[in-house]
Every structure is written in structure tokens, then in C-alpha cells.
Amino acid sequence: MGMRRVAAAALGTLLVAAGCASPRHDVGVLASDALGGRDNGTPGSALAQDYLIHRLRGITRDVRKVPIAGGTNVIGVIPGRDLADEVVVVGAHYDHLGSRCRTADPADTICNGATDNATGVAAALAVGEDLARGRGPRRTVVIGLWDREEDGLLGSQYYTQHPLVPNANVVAYVNFDIQGSNLLPSLRSNKFEGQANFVNPGLMLVNLSTDLELTPKLRMVLNGNYLRFQRTGALGLLLFQPDIQKPIGIDLGAGFLYRPKLNENIVITAGATGLLPGAGLDDLYSSTCSAPGCGADTKKLYNVFLNVKLTY
């Protein structure tokens, strides 16, 4: 009886929260301790399903709980207008690992799954809300929130085998998973050869580099880049984090290339790079939360490498 009362109280709180939901709020609810990591077949998963059904009913009347082996998919269908026979599926999995992961704090046994994949679910809901406004979408839109993806993509696989609309009518599928994770590799700009890396759209980069031929066998490269976001509005929407500042930081690198035989038979490369974070990177990777063990300042990032290439 006590557990039922706790679950009922938690559900009531979540449904009240759903009435004023935003993507950031959706992430906070789905990744909260109250949902216990959203592992399939658990009370936390059931709470997540109820929350998602309530949210989808604010978008469309056609909302369904679809039982699958060991779990439940939650699906909303937004009817189309003149191209209703064409279907766009927007998907994201809502399940996570429960307590089946390692945490930084041994006393914390809940795998909250904010990035994987509360953010994806929030993005899918936001897309559905936007498409349902006004006259609604021209094409039929299916919002598919899958269960048991952590067990082998079983929720989405079940849907493909038991679609609500014929698969032949689906003209596009958009999947949201792990939104906002691992941005850092795409923000790094240093290359050993010394030139700036201009493959990252949306970044402003000022480069200073030199390539020194010290001896016929030894070449040294020094490289420095100042990085800055050109705009941060789209990034703020992606991460549900407004007012991200533009400076990314200074990316520094140095290395050498050594050919002891003056040919390509033996080539040794080595060097080091470092990223000194700016205010924008601080906004992305630091936290202001005050709970014990939560929140940290962005640290300087270093990398060293050594590569020996033998060709015969």
C-alpha cells in the first residue's frame, strides 16, 4: 500500500508538471530519480509511460500504448491534411538502464539517462508540438517513443514489424538519440600539419601556425587557433540551454615529424595538443548544481601522441 501511495503521488506530481512542460522540463522529469532510470518493466518505466501519454494527449487525440515483449511503446499519431497518405515517423527511445550502470558516486545507484535518451524524447515531443500547431502537418506524423531499445532496439524493431500505418507509406524517419553528447571532438580544430580545420560550420576561427624544416630529417609544426561560435541559438535549442556564450577557447598544438632514413620507410610523428576553454565551453560542460558531487568547472584538455610508421 505504501509503495502504491508513493507511486500515485509521484505520478500526480509528474502530470501536473506535464501541464507546463518545455523540452528542458521534459528532460528534468524523465531523468529524475522518481523514475528510477526508466528500465523496462519497472514502476519507473510505468510512470514514464503515463507522463508521455499525458504529454502526447496535449498534441494529438490519437495516442496509444502498444505492449511489446517485456515493455511498452508509446505512440501518438498526428493526422495529415492533403498528403495524409504520406507518413513521417519521428522516433526516440524513452527507456534507460535503471541501475545497470556504473556511477561516479557508489552511493548513487540510479542511471538517470538524461542524455540517453530523455533529451531525444523531449526533442521528439517538441517536434510534434510544433507540427500540430495551426492547421497541422500536411503529412501524417507518427511520434514513436520506443521501449527496450537498450536491450537491442526491440521497441523500434517491433514497430517496423507491426506498423500502425503501412511501411510503404513512410516517406521519412527521423530519430533522436543522445542529443548534445560528445560535442567536444567536433569543436577541436588542431591538425598536426599546422593548417586550420574548416570543416566545422558555425565556428569562427583565427589561426596562427608555422612549419619549420629544422633539418632534412626533422620537421616541426606549431599551431594555434582561437575558436568562437558564430551563433549559439541552434545550439541552445539542441541542448535546451539558453544564453550560451560564443568564445570556445584557444586550441594549441605542437609536434614533429622525423624521417631517420630520409625516405618513407621509417616515419616517426609525435606531439601534444591542448584546449584552453573559453566562456562558451564553460557554459556547455560546467554545472551550477549544488548537490554533493554534482557540478564542476571545465578543465583544460590535453592530448599527447606518438606514431611510428614502418613501410617496406
Residue pairs with C-beta under 8 A, 6 or more apart in sequence:
3 43
7 43
7 46
7 47
10 34
10 47
11 47
11 50
11 51
13 34
14 29
14 34
14 47
14 50
14 51
14 54
15 50
15 51
15 54
17 25
17 29
18 29
18 51
18 54
18 55
18 58
21 29
21 55
21 125
22 240
23 119
23 122
23 123
23 125
23 126
23 240
24 122
24 240
24 241
26 55
26 118
26 121
26 122
26 125
27 114
27 118
27 119
27 122
27 240
29 35
29 51
30 38
30 48
30 51
30 94
30 113
30 114
30 118
30 121
30 122
31 112
31 113
31 114
31 118
32 112
33 110
33 112
34 44
34 47
35 44
35 45
35 47
35 48
36 42
36 43
36 44
36 98
36 99
36 110
37 44
37 96
37 97
37 98
37 99
37 100
37 110
37 111
37 112
37 113
38 44
38 45
38 48
38 94
38 95
38 96
38 98
38 113
39 45
39 95
39 96
39 97
39 98
39 99
39 100
39 150
40 70
40 71
40 72
40 95
40 147
40 148
40 150
40 151
41 70
41 71
42 98
44 98
45 71
45 72
45 95
45 147
48 94
48 95
49 65
49 72
49 74
49 94
52 74
52 94
52 121
52 125
52 145
53 63
53 65
53 74
55 125
56 63
56 74
56 76
56 125
56 128
56 143
56 145
57 63
57 76
58 129
59 76
59 78
59 125
59 128
59 129
59 132
59 143
60 76
60 77
60 78
60 79
60 128
60 132
60 143
62 76
62 77
62 78
62 79
63 74
63 75
63 76
63 77
64 74
64 75
64 76
64 77
64 164
65 72
65 73
65 74
66 72
66 73
66 74
66 75
66 158
66 159
66 162
68 147
68 148
68 154
68 155
68 158
69 148
69 154
69 158
70 148
70 151
70 154
71 95
71 147
71 148
71 151
71 154
71 155
72 147
73 144
73 145
73 146
73 147
73 155
73 158
73 159
74 94
74 145
74 147
75 142
75 143
75 144
75 145
75 159
75 164
76 128
76 142
76 143
77 140
77 141
77 142
77 143
77 164
77 165
78 128
78 131
78 132
78 136
78 137
78 140
78 141
78 142
78 143
79 136
79 140
80 86
80 87
80 136
80 137
80 138
80 139
80 140
80 141
81 135
81 136
81 137
81 138
82 138
83 138
83 139
84 139
84 140
85 140
85 169
86 139
86 140
86 169
86 171
87 139
87 140
87 141
87 142
87 165
87 169
87 170
87 171
88 137
88 139
88 140
88 141
88 142
88 170
88 171
88 172
88 173
88 174
89 141
89 142
89 144
89 170
89 172
89 173
89 174
90 124
90 127
90 128
90 141
90 142
90 143
90 144
90 173
90 174
90 176
91 124
91 143
91 144
91 145
91 146
91 156
91 173
91 174
91 175
91 176
92 117
92 120
92 121
92 123
92 124
92 144
92 145
92 146
92 175
92 176
92 177
93 117
93 120
93 121
93 145
93 146
93 147
93 149
93 150
93 155
93 156
93 177
94 117
94 118
94 121
94 145
94 146
94 147
95 146
95 147
95 148
95 149
95 150
95 151
95 155
96 111
96 112
96 113
96 116
96 117
96 118
96 150
97 111
97 113
97 150
98 110
98 111
99 109
99 110
99 111
100 111
101 111
103 109
103 110
103 111
104 293
105 293
108 293
112 118
115 178
115 179
115 180
115 181
116 177
116 178
116 181
117 149
117 176
117 177
117 178
117 179
119 176
119 178
119 179
119 180
119 239
119 240
120 175
120 176
120 177
120 178
120 179
121 145
121 176
122 179
122 240
123 176
123 179
124 143
124 144
124 145
124 176
125 143
127 143
127 174
128 141
128 143
131 137
131 141
132 141
139 171
140 165
142 164
142 165
144 156
144 159
146 153
146 155
146 156
146 159
147 154
147 155
148 154
148 155
149 155
149 156
160 167
163 170
179 238
179 239
180 238
180 239
183 284
184 285
184 301
186 200
187 200
187 203
187 227
187 248
187 275
187 281
188 197
188 251
188 273
188 275
189 196
189 197
189 200
189 203
189 205
189 207
189 225
189 227
189 251
190 197
190 223
190 225
190 251
190 252
190 253
190 273
191 197
191 223
191 253
192 221
192 253
192 255
192 257
192 269
192 271
193 211
193 221
194 209
194 210
194 211
194 221
194 222
194 223
195 207
195 209
195 223
196 205
196 207
196 209
196 223
196 225
197 205
198 205
202 229
202 230
202 231
202 234
203 227
203 228
203 229
203 230
203 248
204 227
204 228
204 229
204 230
205 225
205 226
205 227
205 228
206 225
206 226
207 223
207 224
207 225
208 223
208 224
208 225
209 221
209 222
209 223
209 224
210 221
210 222
210 223
211 219
211 220
211 221
212 219
212 220
212 221
212 222
213 219
214 220
216 262
217 258
217 259
217 260
217 262
218 256
218 257
218 258
218 259
219 256
219 257
219 258
220 254
220 255
220 256
220 257
221 253
221 254
221 255
221 256
221 257
221 271
222 253
222 254
223 252
223 253
223 254
224 250
224 251
224 252
224 253
225 250
225 251
225 252
226 250
226 251
227 247
227 248
227 249
227 250
227 251
227 278
228 246
228 247
228 248
228 278
228 280
229 235
229 244
229 246
229 247
229 248
229 280
230 246
232 244
232 245
232 246
232 280
235 241
235 244
236 242
236 243
236 244
239 284
241 283
241 284
243 283
244 280
244 283
244 284
245 278
245 279
245 280
245 282
245 283
246 279
246 280
247 278
247 279
247 280
247 281
248 277
248 278
248 280
248 281
249 275
249 276
249 277
249 278
249 280
249 281
250 275
250 276
250 278
251 273
251 274
251 275
251 276
252 273
252 274
252 275
252 276
253 271
253 272
253 273
253 274
254 271
254 272
254 273
255 269
255 270
255 271
255 272
255 305
256 269
256 270
256 271
257 267
257 268
257 269
258 267
258 268
258 269
259 266
259 267
259 268
260 266
260 268
264 309
264 311
265 310
265 311
265 312
266 308
266 309
266 310
266 311
267 308
267 309
267 311
268 306
268 307
268 308
268 309
269 305
269 306
269 307
269 309
270 304
270 305
270 306
270 307
271 304
271 305
272 302
272 303
272 304
272 305
273 302
273 303
274 300
274 301
274 302
274 303
275 281
275 300
275 301
276 300
277 285
277 298
277 299
277 300
277 301
281 298
282 297
282 298
285 298
286 295
286 296
286 297
286 298
287 294
287 295
287 296
288 295
289 295
